[in-house]
């Protein structure tokens, strides 16, 4: 069973960090969406690519359970409307975070591997900066986190 909850945060990210810790080690996933001034829809995707060509960026962190007692990388995905970002732009957006690029696809977005020992503060900061930098709308300075915890 998966329990869904939602929280809003801005510069005080303490509750969001606790929420991220609750989905670590394969216990679930979370989506981070920036707050925008307009009534815009979040980007969604089907198996072939983005459903819409304009919308609010969404960053998703999916944790992986350990395999044979060994911690596994989590996946950090980003749906955005900018097409392929390219190696240099991704490096700039990551601002020094050591995430491996698994996919930079024109229609399916960006997919990164996050090593298990990466502090949640770094992951959340990257999620917030990626969604803010690639959003098509005026930002409010807050974010929404949709949290999905497996029980």
KOLDO-434289 format. One record per atom (N, C-alpha, C): residue number from 0; residue in one letter; x, y, z. Coordinates in pm, 1 decimal. Example, Ala and Ser with C-alpha at 12.3 -4.5 7.8 and 13.67 -1.06 7.14 Angstrom:
2
[0, 'a', [1319.0, -569.0, 780.0]],
[0, 'a', [1230.0, -450.0, 780.0]],
[0, 'a', [1320.0, -330.0, 780.0]],
[1, 's', [1285.0, -225.0, 708.0]],
[1, 's', [1367.0, -106.0, 714.0]],
[1, 's', [1290.0, 3.0, 787.0]],
END
This chain:
151
[0, 'x', [84.0, -117.8, 0.0]],
[0, 'x', [0.0, 0.0, 0.0]],
[0, 'x', [88.8, 124.6, 0.0]],
[1, 'x', [46.8, 224.2, -74.0]],
[1, 'x', [120.6, 350.0, -82.6]],
[1, 'x', [34.8, 462.1, -26.5]],
[2, 'x', [92.4, 540.0, 64.3]],
[2, 'x', [24.2, 653.5, 124.3]],
[2, 'x', [72.4, 781.3, 57.6]],
[3, 'x', [-21.1, 863.2, 14.1]],
[3, 'x', [13.5, 990.1, -51.8]],
[3, 'x', [-14.0, 1105.2, 43.2]],
[4, 'x', [80.6, 1199.1, 46.2]],
[4, 'x', [60.5, 1322.9, 122.1]],
[4, 'x', [124.0, 1437.3, 43.3]],
[5, 'x', [97.3, 1557.7, 89.9]],
[5, 'x', [146.3, 1675.5, 19.0]],
[5, 'x', [187.8, 1779.7, 121.2]],
[6, 'x', [294.9, 1850.2, 90.8]],
[6, 'x', [335.3, 1961.7, 175.6]],
[6, 'x', [388.3, 2074.2, 88.6]],
[7, 'x', [384.4, 2194.0, 144.4]],
[7, 'x', [433.6, 2312.7, 75.0]],
[7, 'x', [549.9, 2368.8, 156.0]],
[8, 'x', [650.5, 2419.6, 86.3]],
[8, 'x', [766.3, 2475.6, 154.5]],
[8, 'x', [826.2, 2587.1, 69.9]],
[9, 'x', [908.6, 2668.1, 133.3]],
[9, 'x', [981.8, 2773.7, 62.6]],
[9, 'x', [1125.5, 2772.3, 111.4]],
[10, 'x', [1170.5, 2877.2, 176.7]],
[10, 'x', [1310.1, 2880.6, 220.8]],
[10, 'x', [1335.1, 2787.3, 339.8]],
[11, 'x', [1234.3, 2763.1, 423.8]],
[11, 'x', [1248.3, 2667.9, 533.6]],
[11, 'x', [1213.3, 2529.5, 478.7]],
[12, 'x', [1315.8, 2448.9, 456.3]],
[12, 'x', [1298.0, 2319.3, 391.5]],
[12, 'x', [1306.6, 2201.7, 488.3]],
[13, 'x', [1301.0, 2227.9, 617.9]],
[13, 'x', [1318.0, 2122.2, 718.3]],
[13, 'x', [1213.7, 2011.6, 702.3]],
[14, 'x', [1086.6, 2047.9, 686.9]],
[14, 'x', [981.6, 1945.5, 672.3]],
[14, 'x', [999.0, 1866.8, 543.2]],
[15, 'x', [1040.9, 1933.4, 436.9]],
[15, 'x', [1062.5, 1864.8, 309.4]],
[15, 'x', [1178.2, 1765.4, 320.3]],
[16, 'x', [1281.6, 1800.7, 394.4]],
[16, 'x', [1394.8, 1709.4, 412.9]],
[16, 'x', [1353.8, 1586.0, 494.2]],
[17, 'x', [1272.7, 1605.8, 596.9]],
[17, 'x', [1221.4, 1492.5, 674.7]],
[17, 'x', [1136.6, 1402.7, 584.6]],
[18, 'x', [1054.4, 1464.3, 500.2]],
[18, 'x', [970.5, 1387.6, 408.4]],
[18, 'x', [1055.8, 1306.5, 311.3]],
[19, 'x', [1162.9, 1364.6, 260.9]],
[19, 'x', [1252.0, 1291.9, 170.2]],
[19, 'x', [1315.3, 1172.6, 240.6]],
[20, 'x', [1353.5, 1190.2, 364.3]],
[20, 'x', [1412.1, 1078.9, 439.8]],
[20, 'x', [1312.6, 964.2, 456.7]],
[21, 'x', [1182.9, 995.1, 459.8]],
[21, 'x', [1082.0, 890.3, 478.8]],
[21, 'x', [1066.5, 800.2, 356.5]],
[22, 'x', [1117.1, 842.6, 241.4]],
[22, 'x', [1107.2, 759.6, 120.5]],
[22, 'x', [1242.0, 700.9, 79.3]],
[23, 'x', [1344.1, 717.8, 162.1]],
[23, 'x', [1477.5, 666.2, 129.4]],
[23, 'x', [1478.1, 513.6, 127.7]],
[24, 'x', [1579.4, 456.8, 67.9]],
[24, 'x', [1602.5, 311.7, 65.4]],
[24, 'x', [1485.5, 231.9, 8.4]],
[25, 'x', [1425.5, 284.7, -98.1]],
[25, 'x', [1320.2, 210.3, -165.7]],
[25, 'x', [1183.3, 219.7, -102.1]],
[26, 'x', [1165.1, 312.1, -11.0]],
[26, 'x', [1036.7, 324.0, 58.3]],
[26, 'x', [937.0, 413.1, -13.8]],
[27, 'x', [972.4, 464.7, -132.3]],
[27, 'x', [877.1, 547.0, -205.8]],
[27, 'x', [943.1, 648.3, -296.1]],
[28, 'x', [868.2, 754.0, -325.1]],
[28, 'x', [917.0, 858.6, -413.6]],
[28, 'x', [849.8, 990.1, -379.6]],
[29, 'x', [905.8, 1098.3, -433.3]],
[29, 'x', [846.3, 1230.3, -413.9]],
[29, 'x', [862.4, 1312.5, -541.2]],
[30, 'x', [766.7, 1400.2, -562.2]],
[30, 'x', [770.3, 1495.5, -672.5]],
[30, 'x', [781.7, 1635.0, -613.7]],
[31, 'x', [863.4, 1719.6, -676.1]],
[31, 'x', [877.2, 1858.5, -634.6]],
[31, 'x', [836.1, 1945.9, -752.5]],
[32, 'x', [740.2, 2036.3, -726.6]],
[32, 'x', [684.5, 2122.4, -829.8]],
[32, 'x', [691.0, 2266.2, -779.4]],
[33, 'x', [746.1, 2358.3, -858.3]],
[33, 'x', [753.3, 2497.0, -812.4]],
[33, 'x', [615.3, 2562.8, -813.3]],
[34, 'x', [593.3, 2653.4, -719.3]],
[34, 'x', [471.4, 2732.9, -718.9]],
[34, 'x', [480.8, 2839.0, -827.4]],
[35, 'x', [371.9, 2858.5, -899.5]],
[35, 'x', [368.7, 2957.8, -1006.9]],
[35, 'x', [252.1, 3053.5, -986.0]],
[36, 'x', [263.7, 3174.3, -1044.6]],
[36, 'x', [160.6, 3276.5, -1030.1]],
[36, 'x', [33.5, 3243.3, -1107.2]],
[37, 'x', [45.8, 3166.2, -1213.6]],
[37, 'x', [-69.7, 3133.4, -1297.2]],
[37, 'x', [-130.1, 3000.0, -1254.5]],
[38, 'x', [-249.9, 2974.1, -1305.2]],
[38, 'x', [-314.5, 2845.1, -1282.9]],
[38, 'x', [-272.3, 2752.9, -1395.8]],
[39, 'x', [-151.7, 2698.6, -1385.6]],
[39, 'x', [-94.5, 2615.1, -1491.8]],
[39, 'x', [-91.8, 2469.9, -1447.6]],
[40, 'x', [-98.3, 2380.1, -1542.2]],
[40, 'x', [-94.1, 2236.9, -1513.2]],
[40, 'x', [50.7, 2189.5, -1499.7]],
[41, 'x', [70.2, 2086.5, -1416.1]],
[41, 'x', [200.4, 2020.9, -1406.1]],
[41, 'x', [222.3, 1941.2, -1534.0]],
[42, 'x', [346.5, 1929.7, -1576.8]],
[42, 'x', [377.1, 1845.4, -1691.2]],
[42, 'x', [351.0, 1700.1, -1656.3]],
[43, 'x', [298.5, 1626.2, -1751.9]],
[43, 'x', [279.2, 1482.6, -1734.8]],
[43, 'x', [338.2, 1413.1, -1856.2]],
[44, 'x', [355.3, 1282.4, -1846.6]],
[44, 'x', [418.8, 1209.6, -1955.5]],
[44, 'x', [348.7, 1076.6, -1977.3]],
[45, 'x', [340.6, 1035.9, -2101.8]],
[45, 'x', [297.0, 900.4, -2131.7]],
[45, 'x', [419.2, 822.2, -2176.7]],
[46, 'x', [402.0, 704.8, -2228.4]],
[46, 'x', [515.4, 622.3, -2270.2]],
[46, 'x', [593.5, 678.0, -2386.7]],
[47, 'x', [536.5, 772.1, -2459.0]],
[47, 'x', [601.3, 824.8, -2578.9]],
[47, 'x', [662.2, 962.6, -2560.1]],
[48, 'x', [630.4, 1030.4, -2452.0]],
[48, 'x', [686.5, 1162.7, -2430.0]],
[48, 'x', [588.5, 1251.2, -2354.8]],
[49, 'x', [613.0, 1380.3, -2358.3]],
[49, 'x', [529.9, 1475.8, -2286.1]],
[49, 'x', [392.4, 1487.0, -2350.6]],
[50, 'x', [289.7, 1501.2, -2266.7]],
[50, 'x', [153.3, 1521.2, -2315.8]],
[50, 'x', [132.8, 1663.1, -2365.9]],
[51, 'x', [199.8, 1757.8, -2305.0]],
[51, 'x', [180.9, 1898.8, -2340.5]],
[51, 'x', [314.8, 1960.7, -2373.8]],
[52, 'x', [311.1, 2071.1, -2442.7]],
[52, 'x', [435.9, 2137.6, -2477.5]],
[52, 'x', [467.2, 2253.9, -2384.0]],
[53, 'x', [376.7, 2284.0, -2291.6]],
[53, 'x', [401.9, 2390.5, -2196.1]],
[53, 'x', [339.7, 2351.6, -2063.4]],
[54, 'x', [410.1, 2378.8, -1956.6]],
[54, 'x', [358.0, 2344.9, -1825.0]],
[54, 'x', [462.4, 2368.4, -1718.7]],
[55, 'x', [428.7, 2332.9, -1596.8]],
[55, 'x', [517.2, 2352.5, -1482.5]],
[55, 'x', [609.0, 2231.2, -1470.5]],
[56, 'x', [737.1, 2256.2, -1458.5]],
[56, 'x', [836.1, 2149.7, -1447.1]],
[56, 'x', [810.5, 2064.4, -1322.9]],
[57, 'x', [846.7, 1938.1, -1332.2]],
[57, 'x', [828.3, 1844.1, -1221.7]],
[57, 'x', [957.6, 1763.9, -1204.9]],
[58, 'x', [1010.1, 1762.9, -1082.7]],
[58, 'x', [1126.0, 1679.2, -1050.7]],
[58, 'x', [1077.1, 1564.1, -964.4]],
[59, 'x', [1116.8, 1442.4, -998.7]],
[59, 'x', [1074.6, 1322.5, -925.1]],
[59, 'x', [1196.8, 1245.3, -876.7]],
[60, 'x', [1197.5, 1215.8, -748.3]],
[60, 'x', [1302.6, 1133.9, -689.3]],
[60, 'x', [1241.6, 1000.3, -651.2]],
[61, 'x', [1294.3, 892.9, -708.7]],
[61, 'x', [1247.4, 757.7, -679.5]],
[61, 'x', [1362.4, 682.4, -614.9]],
[62, 'x', [1341.0, 640.9, -491.0]],
[62, 'x', [1447.6, 568.5, -420.8]],
[62, 'x', [1442.9, 420.4, -456.7]],
[63, 'x', [1558.1, 358.0, -450.5]],
[63, 'x', [1570.4, 215.2, -483.4]],
[63, 'x', [1603.4, 137.0, -356.8]],
[64, 'x', [1542.0, 20.9, -340.5]],
[64, 'x', [1574.7, -61.4, -223.5]],
[64, 'x', [1712.8, -123.9, -238.3]],
[65, 'x', [1775.5, -158.5, -127.7]],
[65, 'x', [1906.0, -226.0, -135.3]],
[65, 'x', [1894.1, -360.5, -207.5]],
[66, 'x', [2000.7, -399.1, -276.1]],
[66, 'x', [2008.3, -531.5, -339.7]],
[66, 'x', [2118.9, -609.3, -272.4]],
[67, 'x', [2083.3, -722.4, -218.4]],
[67, 'x', [2177.2, -808.5, -146.8]],
[67, 'x', [2255.4, -729.2, -42.2]],
[68, 'x', [2182.2, -639.7, 27.0]],
[68, 'x', [2241.6, -560.4, 133.4]],
[68, 'x', [2321.8, -440.3, 87.4]],
[69, 'x', [2326.1, -414.9, -43.3]],
[69, 'x', [2403.7, -303.1, -97.1]],
[69, 'x', [2308.2, -190.6, -139.0]],
[70, 'x', [2331.8, -71.0, -85.3]],
[70, 'x', [2249.4, 44.9, -120.6]],
[70, 'x', [2260.8, 75.2, -269.6]],
[71, 'x', [2148.1, 111.9, -331.1]],
[71, 'x', [2142.2, 140.2, -474.7]],
[71, 'x', [2117.4, 289.1, -498.6]],
[72, 'x', [2160.9, 340.9, -614.4]],
[72, 'x', [2133.7, 481.0, -646.0]],
[72, 'x', [1984.1, 505.4, -662.7]],
[73, 'x', [1941.2, 624.5, -629.6]],
[73, 'x', [1804.9, 668.6, -657.1]],
[73, 'x', [1803.0, 731.1, -795.3]],
[74, 'x', [1683.5, 745.6, -850.3]],
[74, 'x', [1666.9, 811.6, -980.6]],
[74, 'x', [1602.6, 947.3, -958.7]],
[75, 'x', [1659.7, 1048.8, -1021.4]],
[75, 'x', [1603.7, 1183.7, -1018.0]],
[75, 'x', [1566.8, 1220.9, -1160.3]],
[76, 'x', [1437.6, 1233.3, -1185.6]],
[76, 'x', [1390.1, 1267.9, -1318.4]],
[76, 'x', [1336.8, 1409.0, -1321.2]],
[77, 'x', [1347.0, 1472.0, -1436.5]],
[77, 'x', [1297.2, 1608.5, -1452.3]],
[77, 'x', [1220.7, 1618.7, -1583.4]],
[78, 'x', [1090.9, 1648.8, -1573.1]],
[78, 'x', [1010.4, 1677.4, -1691.4]],
[78, 'x', [1013.1, 1827.9, -1714.5]],
[79, 'x', [1047.9, 1866.6, -1834.7]],
[79, 'x', [1056.8, 2008.4, -1870.0]],
[79, 'x', [1028.9, 2021.1, -2019.1]],
[80, 'x', [1015.3, 2142.3, -2066.4]],
[80, 'x', [979.2, 2164.7, -2207.1]],
[80, 'x', [1094.5, 2218.5, -2291.2]],
[81, 'x', [1215.8, 2213.1, -2242.7]],
[81, 'x', [1329.2, 2274.2, -2312.1]],
[81, 'x', [1401.4, 2181.7, -2408.7]],
[82, 'x', [1354.2, 2059.0, -2427.1]],
[82, 'x', [1422.7, 1964.4, -2515.2]],
[82, 'x', [1551.1, 1915.8, -2450.3]],
[83, 'x', [1643.2, 1868.4, -2532.3]],
[83, 'x', [1773.1, 1824.5, -2478.3]],
[83, 'x', [1846.7, 1943.3, -2420.5]],
[84, 'x', [1906.9, 1922.9, -2304.9]],
[84, 'x', [1976.6, 2032.4, -2238.0]],
[84, 'x', [2124.5, 2036.6, -2274.0]],
[85, 'x', [2184.4, 1922.9, -2298.5]],
[85, 'x', [2326.9, 1918.8, -2330.2]],
[85, 'x', [2412.5, 1912.5, -2205.9]],
[86, 'x', [2529.2, 1854.5, -2222.2]],
[86, 'x', [2620.4, 1828.3, -2110.7]],
[86, 'x', [2660.4, 1954.2, -2034.2]],
[87, 'x', [2695.6, 2060.7, -2104.8]],
[87, 'x', [2740.7, 2183.6, -2036.9]],
[87, 'x', [2627.9, 2248.3, -1957.2]],
[88, 'x', [2509.8, 2255.4, -2015.6]],
[88, 'x', [2396.2, 2317.2, -1945.5]],
[88, 'x', [2358.6, 2235.4, -1822.5]],
[89, 'x', [2359.5, 2103.4, -1835.3]],
[89, 'x', [2327.1, 2017.7, -1720.3]],
[89, 'x', [2428.8, 2039.5, -1608.7]],
[90, 'x', [2555.7, 2044.4, -1642.9]],
[90, 'x', [2660.3, 2067.0, -1542.2]],
[90, 'x', [2637.6, 2200.2, -1470.7]],
[91, 'x', [2599.9, 2303.5, -1545.1]],
[91, 'x', [2572.2, 2433.8, -1485.4]],
[91, 'x', [2451.4, 2425.4, -1392.5]],
[92, 'x', [2345.3, 2358.7, -1436.8]],
[92, 'x', [2224.4, 2346.2, -1355.7]],
[92, 'x', [2247.7, 2265.4, -1228.1]],
[93, 'x', [2335.3, 2165.1, -1235.6]],
[93, 'x', [2363.2, 2083.1, -1117.1]],
[93, 'x', [2451.5, 2154.7, -1015.2]],
[94, 'x', [2519.5, 2259.1, -1057.6]],
[94, 'x', [2600.4, 2342.4, -967.6]],
[94, 'x', [2693.3, 2260.8, -878.3]],
[95, 'x', [2761.9, 2164.2, -937.2]],
[95, 'x', [2861.0, 2087.1, -862.3]],
[95, 'x', [2810.5, 1958.3, -800.6]],
[96, 'x', [2679.5, 1935.2, -801.9]],
[96, 'x', [2627.3, 1808.6, -747.5]],
[96, 'x', [2675.2, 1694.5, -836.5]],
[97, 'x', [2720.4, 1587.9, -774.5]],
[97, 'x', [2780.6, 1476.6, -846.9]],
[97, 'x', [2675.7, 1371.3, -883.3]],
[98, 'x', [2587.5, 1405.4, -977.2]],
[98, 'x', [2484.5, 1313.3, -1023.6]],
[98, 'x', [2521.4, 1268.7, -1164.3]],
[99, 'x', [2507.4, 1139.0, -1190.9]],
[99, 'x', [2538.9, 1086.2, -1323.8]],
[99, 'x', [2416.9, 1100.5, -1413.8]],
[100, 'x', [2439.9, 1151.5, -1535.6]],
[100, 'x', [2331.4, 1165.7, -1632.5]],
[100, 'x', [2307.0, 1030.5, -1698.7]],
[101, 'x', [2185.9, 979.1, -1683.1]],
[101, 'x', [2147.2, 854.8, -1747.6]],
[101, 'x', [2074.7, 883.4, -1879.4]],
[102, 'x', [2001.1, 995.1, -1883.7]],
[102, 'x', [1924.8, 1027.8, -2003.4]],
[102, 'x', [1905.7, 1178.5, -2012.9]],
[103, 'x', [1924.1, 1232.8, -2130.9]],
[103, 'x', [1890.7, 1371.3, -2162.0]],
[103, 'x', [1813.0, 1364.5, -2292.9]],
[104, 'x', [1682.4, 1341.0, -2280.5]],
[104, 'x', [1599.9, 1311.8, -2397.2]],
[104, 'x', [1513.2, 1432.0, -2434.4]],
[105, 'x', [1496.4, 1451.4, -2562.8]],
[105, 'x', [1419.8, 1563.5, -2615.2]],
[105, 'x', [1274.7, 1563.1, -2566.2]],
[106, 'x', [1212.1, 1446.0, -2554.2]],
[106, 'x', [1071.4, 1440.1, -2514.4]],
[106, 'x', [1048.1, 1375.3, -2379.0]],
[107, 'x', [1141.4, 1296.8, -2329.1]],
[107, 'x', [1120.0, 1229.8, -2201.5]],
[107, 'x', [1192.4, 1297.1, -2085.2]],
[108, 'x', [1264.6, 1402.7, -2112.2]],
[108, 'x', [1326.1, 1478.6, -2004.9]],
[108, 'x', [1463.0, 1428.6, -1962.7]],
[109, 'x', [1503.4, 1473.4, -1846.2]],
[109, 'x', [1635.5, 1446.2, -1790.6]],
[109, 'x', [1622.6, 1339.3, -1682.4]],
[110, 'x', [1715.8, 1243.4, -1682.2]],
[110, 'x', [1717.0, 1138.7, -1580.7]],
[110, 'x', [1858.4, 1127.1, -1524.2]],
[111, 'x', [1868.4, 1137.9, -1391.6]],
[111, 'x', [1997.0, 1136.2, -1323.3]],
[111, 'x', [2001.2, 1023.9, -1220.8]],
[112, 'x', [2120.8, 971.4, -1194.3]],
[112, 'x', [2143.0, 876.4, -1085.3]],
[112, 'x', [2198.2, 953.7, -966.3]],
[113, 'x', [2140.9, 928.4, -849.1]],
[113, 'x', [2183.3, 992.8, -724.6]],
[113, 'x', [2239.1, 884.2, -634.0]],
[114, 'x', [2365.9, 893.0, -600.7]],
[114, 'x', [2430.1, 792.6, -515.4]],
[114, 'x', [2366.5, 790.9, -376.0]],
[115, 'x', [2361.9, 673.8, -313.0]],
[115, 'x', [2291.2, 658.7, -184.9]],
[115, 'x', [2343.8, 746.1, -71.6]],
[116, 'x', [2470.3, 781.2, -72.6]],
[116, 'x', [2526.6, 861.2, 36.6]],
[116, 'x', [2513.2, 1011.7, 14.1]],
[117, 'x', [2439.1, 1054.3, -88.5]],
[117, 'x', [2420.9, 1196.6, -116.8]],
[117, 'x', [2326.1, 1256.5, -13.0]],
[118, 'x', [2368.1, 1364.4, 54.9]],
[118, 'x', [2280.9, 1426.3, 155.5]],
[118, 'x', [2150.3, 1476.7, 93.6]],
[119, 'x', [2040.9, 1459.8, 167.5]],
[119, 'x', [1908.6, 1502.6, 120.2]],
[119, 'x', [1905.5, 1651.6, 89.8]],
[120, 'x', [1983.3, 1731.7, 162.2]],
[120, 'x', [1983.5, 1876.1, 135.9]],
[120, 'x', [2033.1, 1905.5, -6.0]],
[121, 'x', [2134.7, 1833.9, -50.4]],
[121, 'x', [2186.7, 1853.8, -185.9]],
[121, 'x', [2081.9, 1811.7, -289.1]],
[122, 'x', [2019.2, 1697.4, -265.5]],
[122, 'x', [1919.2, 1648.1, -360.1]],
[122, 'x', [1802.1, 1745.5, -369.4]],
[123, 'x', [1751.8, 1790.6, -256.4]],
[123, 'x', [1638.4, 1883.6, -257.1]],
[123, 'x', [1677.0, 2016.8, -320.7]],
[124, 'x', [1796.3, 2066.4, -291.7]],
[124, 'x', [1840.5, 2191.5, -354.1]],
[124, 'x', [1847.0, 2178.9, -505.4]],
[125, 'x', [1896.9, 2065.8, -554.3]],
[125, 'x', [1903.1, 2043.8, -699.0]],
[125, 'x', [1762.6, 2034.4, -757.2]],
[126, 'x', [1673.8, 1962.3, -689.8]],
[126, 'x', [1536.5, 1950.3, -739.3]],
[126, 'x', [1469.6, 2087.7, -749.0]],
[127, 'x', [1489.1, 2169.9, -647.5]],
[127, 'x', [1428.2, 2303.4, -647.3]],
[127, 'x', [1490.2, 2393.2, -754.1]],
[128, 'x', [1622.5, 2389.9, -766.3]],
[128, 'x', [1686.1, 2478.5, -864.9]],
[128, 'x', [1656.2, 2434.5, -1007.8]],
[129, 'x', [1652.4, 2302.5, -1034.0]],
[129, 'x', [1618.2, 2255.3, -1168.0]],
[129, 'x', [1476.8, 2295.0, -1206.7]],
[130, 'x', [1381.1, 2273.5, -1116.0]],
[130, 'x', [1242.7, 2307.1, -1148.7]],
[130, 'x', [1225.0, 2457.3, -1166.6]],
[131, 'x', [1293.4, 2536.3, -1086.2]],
[131, 'x', [1281.7, 2682.1, -1098.5]],
[131, 'x', [1347.8, 2733.4, -1226.6]],
[132, 'x', [1467.8, 2684.5, -1255.9]],
[132, 'x', [1542.3, 2733.9, -1372.0]],
[132, 'x', [1476.2, 2697.5, -1505.0]],
[133, 'x', [1403.7, 2587.1, -1508.8]],
[133, 'x', [1346.5, 2540.6, -1635.6]],
[133, 'x', [1195.2, 2559.2, -1644.6]],
[134, 'x', [1138.3, 2633.3, -1551.9]],
[134, 'x', [993.6, 2656.0, -1551.6]],
[134, 'x', [957.5, 2765.9, -1651.9]],
[135, 'x', [843.2, 2749.3, -1716.6]],
[135, 'x', [795.3, 2844.3, -1817.5]],
[135, 'x', [712.4, 2958.1, -1758.9]],
[136, 'x', [694.1, 2961.7, -1627.8]],
[136, 'x', [603.6, 3057.3, -1565.2]],
[136, 'x', [674.1, 3139.4, -1458.2]],
[137, 'x', [609.4, 3247.6, -1417.3]],
[137, 'x', [657.8, 3331.5, -1308.0]],
[137, 'x', [644.4, 3253.5, -1176.6]],
[138, 'x', [752.6, 3246.6, -1100.2]],
[138, 'x', [755.5, 3165.6, -977.3]],
[138, 'x', [711.2, 3245.4, -855.1]],
[139, 'x', [655.8, 3174.5, -756.6]],
[139, 'x', [612.3, 3237.7, -631.7]],
[139, 'x', [719.4, 3229.1, -522.6]],
[140, 'x', [820.0, 3142.2, -540.9]],
[140, 'x', [922.0, 3122.2, -437.9]],
[140, 'x', [889.9, 3008.1, -343.8]],
[141, 'x', [782.9, 2935.4, -372.4]],
[141, 'x', [748.4, 2818.9, -290.8]],
[141, 'x', [743.8, 2696.0, -381.0]],
[142, 'x', [741.5, 2579.3, -317.6]],
[142, 'x', [733.4, 2452.1, -389.7]],
[142, 'x', [628.7, 2365.3, -323.0]],
[143, 'x', [578.1, 2269.6, -399.1]],
[143, 'x', [489.3, 2166.7, -346.9]],
[143, 'x', [562.5, 2033.5, -357.8]],
[144, 'x', [552.4, 1952.8, -252.5]],
[144, 'x', [607.9, 1818.0, -258.0]],
[144, 'x', [493.2, 1719.2, -245.3]],
[145, 'x', [481.7, 1632.4, -344.2]],
[145, 'x', [388.4, 1520.1, -339.4]],
[145, 'x', [470.7, 1400.2, -295.0]],
[146, 'x', [430.3, 1340.2, -185.9]],
[146, 'x', [507.7, 1232.7, -123.7]],
[146, 'x', [429.2, 1102.2, -131.3]],
[147, 'x', [495.9, 996.0, -176.0]],
[147, 'x', [434.2, 864.5, -189.7]],
[147, 'x', [518.6, 764.4, -110.6]],
[148, 'x', [467.7, 720.8, 3.8]],
[148, 'x', [541.7, 632.6, 93.6]],
[148, 'x', [480.8, 491.9, 85.9]],
[149, 'x', [565.9, 394.5, 54.9]],
[149, 'x', [521.7, 254.2, 51.4]],
[149, 'x', [523.4, 197.3, 192.8]],
[150, 'x', [422.0, 121.9, 222.8]],
[150, 'x', [417.3, 60.6, 356.4]],
[150, 'x', [435.8, -88.8, 347.6]],
END
